Amino acid sequence: MLTDRDVVVKALGAGKDPATCPAGDLAQGEAVTIGADDDVEEILRTMTEHKVRRLPVIDGHDLVGMVAQADVARSLPDPKVGDLLQALSTD
């Protein structure tokens, strides 16, 4: 999965032309996903463990949506949001 940040950091920041840079040059590792039936605790655990801000949601082999850090922030109580933000902000 590529994000706008990947394009900025890995293409523009490295002096590459994003119009001619293959997507494979910007990719890293395997995509981290969650299942359509996974609960919010699984979302938090997966985002924290893999330090990702977006998770593709799959149902079987079909992509059915995307959960972003902002979605979590709008939906959970402040302490859980704070824990997630802290985990994603530190190395």
Secondary structure per residue as TSV (DSSP state, phi and psi in degrees):
chain	resnum	aa	ss	phi	psi
A	1	M	-	360.0	132.8
A	2	L	-	-111.5	144.4
A	3	T	-	-119.6	170.4
A	4	D	H	-60.0	-33.9
A	5	R	H	-65.4	-38.8
A	6	D	H	-58.7	-44.4
A	7	V	I	-62.6	-45.2
A	8	V	I	-65.2	-49.9
A	9	V	I	-74.7	-49.2
A	10	K	I	-86.3	-20.5
A	11	A	I	-106.3	-70.4
A	12	L	I	-60.8	-44.8
A	13	G	T	-64.4	-25.2
A	14	A	T	-96.5	7.6
A	15	G	T	77.9	16.8
A	16	K	-	-92.4	154.9
A	17	D	-	-88.3	113.1
A	18	P	T	-62.4	-20.8
A	19	A	T	-72.9	-22.4
A	20	T	T	-118.2	-4.2
A	21	C	S	-81.0	121.1
A	22	P	-	-64.8	144.4
A	23	A	H	-57.4	-35.8
A	24	G	H	-60.0	-27.4
A	25	D	H	-71.2	-20.4
A	26	L	H	-99.6	-14.2
A	27	A	-	-76.8	155.0
A	28	Q	-	-145.1	124.5
A	29	G	S	63.1	-167.5
A	30	E	-	-91.1	152.0
A	31	A	-	-70.8	139.4
A	32	V	-	-96.1	127.3
A	33	T	-	-129.2	168.9
A	34	I	E	-129.3	158.3
A	35	G	E	-84.4	155.4
A	36	A	T	-61.0	-26.2
A	37	D	T	-95.2	0.0
A	38	D	-	-67.9	146.0
A	39	D	-	-90.3	175.8
A	40	V	H	-63.6	-32.1
A	41	E	H	-64.1	-36.8
A	42	E	H	-68.7	-37.6
A	43	I	H	-61.0	-49.1
A	44	L	H	-61.6	-45.1
A	45	R	H	-61.8	-45.0
A	46	T	H	-67.5	-45.3
A	47	M	H	-60.9	-44.0
A	48	T	H	-66.9	-48.2
A	49	E	H	-61.6	-40.2
A	50	H	H	-99.9	-1.6
A	51	K	T	50.9	53.7
A	52	V	-	-118.4	148.8
A	53	R	S	-102.9	-8.5
A	54	R	E	-137.8	140.5
A	55	L	E	-130.1	119.4
A	56	P	E	-65.5	140.0
A	57	V	E	-105.3	124.1
A	58	I	E	-117.9	148.0
A	59	D	E	-124.9	103.3
A	60	G	T	69.4	-115.5
A	61	H	T	-109.4	7.9
A	62	D	E	-101.9	133.6
A	63	L	E	-76.4	122.2
A	64	V	E	-117.7	-4.4
A	65	G	E	172.6	-174.3
A	66	M	E	-142.7	134.2
A	67	V	E	-110.7	126.1
A	68	A	E	-111.2	160.7
A	69	Q	H	-52.9	-38.7
A	70	A	H	-64.4	-36.2
A	71	D	H	-62.1	-43.5
A	72	V	H	-64.7	-43.9
A	73	A	H	-60.9	-35.8
A	74	R	H	-77.1	-19.2
A	75	S	H	-105.6	-16.8
A	76	L	S	-112.2	160.9
A	77	P	-	-63.6	151.7
A	78	D	H	-50.4	-44.4
A	79	P	H	-60.3	-40.2
A	80	K	H	-68.6	-38.5
A	81	V	H	-63.5	-43.8
A	82	G	H	-61.2	-42.1
A	83	D	H	-61.4	-43.3
A	84	L	H	-64.5	-47.4
A	85	L	H	-60.5	-40.6
A	86	Q	H	-64.4	-44.9
A	87	A	H	-63.4	-37.2
A	88	L	H	-80.6	-17.0
A	89	S	H	-93.3	-10.3
A	90	T	-	-113.6	152.9
A	91	D	-	-99.7	360.0
